[in-house]
Amino acid sequence: MKKIITLLTLTLAIWGSCQQNQYQVKMNPINQAEHYTFKLSDHVIREKVTFKNRYGITLTGDLYIPKKHDNKPLPALAVCGPFGAVKEQASGLYANQMAERGFIALAFDPSYTGESGGEPRNVASPDINTEDFSAAVDFLGIQKIVDKNKIGLIGICGWAGFALNTSAVDKRVKAVATTSMYDMSRVMAKGDRDKMTLNDRTKLLEQLSEQRWKDAEAGIFHAGPLLNPVKLKGDEPQFVKDFYDYYRTPRGYHERSLNSTGAWNATNPLSFMNMPILTYIKEISPRPILLIAGEKAHSLYFSEDAYQLATEPKELLIIPNAVHVDLYDKITIIPFDKLEHFFKEHLK
C-alpha cells in the first residue's frame, strides 16, 4: 500500500443555454493592485470578464486587448494552464504577450478553481475542462471586436491536452498550440512515463474507491497530497525543484493557485484514469497543431508522442536546454515570435 500511496503522490505532483443571457458579458477594468506574476504591457488593456460553460458554471477570465487596432474584428486566442494554476500566472502572461502582437486573448480560470465558479472546489474533469475551452470560444465568438472565424487555442502544461481534445471536437477552433504539454489522463492512468503496472493501477483505483466512502461518510471531499512542498528537503527529483521554484517563490506564487498553496481533491484522478483525452487527436487535421517543449523537460515525451499520433499539418518545436517550467514565464525563452507567426498564418 505504501508503494501505491507514493505512486499517487508522484502522479499528483507531476500535474504540476443557448439563451442569449447565458453569454452576457461583464467587463470591468482590473484593479491594478491585484496580484499578477507579470507586468501588464503598456500596449494592452486588461478587462475582467465572466461567461458560462455548457454545464452552467460561471467562468472568470481576463480579456487582453491591443490598445491600438483598427475597427476591424481581430483574431482571438483562448489561453489556459498550467494544470492547477490561475489566470494571473502563465496563461495571463501568454495572453498579454499575444495581445501585444495584435490578438484578442482570453486567459481564464477553469471550472472549480481560481475565481471561476463550481462546487465542490479543487476538482478537475476531462469532460468539463474540455468544455471550458469551448465555452471560451463561445465567449470570444460573440464579441464585436473578434472575428469568430479566426479563433485559436493555446494550452500550457496539463491544459495542452485539453486544448488538443477541444480542437478535435470543436471545429470552430482553427489552430492550436501547446507548450510544456502534459496529457493528464495518461499520467493519471499510467503514471510517469507509463511505469504504472496493472497491479499498481488496480490497487490505486481500489484506494481511490475507498476514499469515496470516507468522503461520503464525512460529508466533505478530502484533499489529496500537497501539490508542491512548502519547503524542499534537497533530495527531490529535479522537476519537483523546478515546480517549487515557480510556484512557491515570488517568481510565480499566487494565493489562488492550487500549485502554490494547496491540493486537488483526493479522488480527482478517478475520471481521468479511464477517459483518455487524446483518443481523437487525428481529427484535428486539416487544422494545424504546434507543439512546443523544452529539450530538458521531464514532460518532453508527451509532446513527442502527441506529435507522432497527430496528423498533418503539425510541427514539434523543441527549445534547447529548456526545462518544463521555463516555458511558463521566461519571456526570452518562450518562442512568442513563433506563436505570433503560427497564428497569423493560420487565423486568416
Secondary structure, DSSP 8 states (H G I E B T S, - for coil): -HHHHHHHHHHHHHT---SGGGG----EE--TTS--SS---TTEEEEEEEEE-TTS-EEEEEEEEESS--SS-EEEEEEE-STT--TTSHHHHHHHHHHHTT-EEEEE--TTSTTS--SSSS---HHHHHHHHHHHHHHHHT-TTEEEEEEEEEEETHHHHHHHHHHHH-TTEEEEEEES---HHHHHHH-GGG---HHHHHHHHHHHHHHHHHHHHHTS--B-S-SS-SS--S-S-HHHHHHHHHHSSTTT--TT-HHHH---BTTTTTGGGG--TTTTGGGGTTS-EEEEEETT-TTHHHHHHHHHHS-SSEEEEEETT--TTHHHH-TTTS-HHHHHHHHHHH--
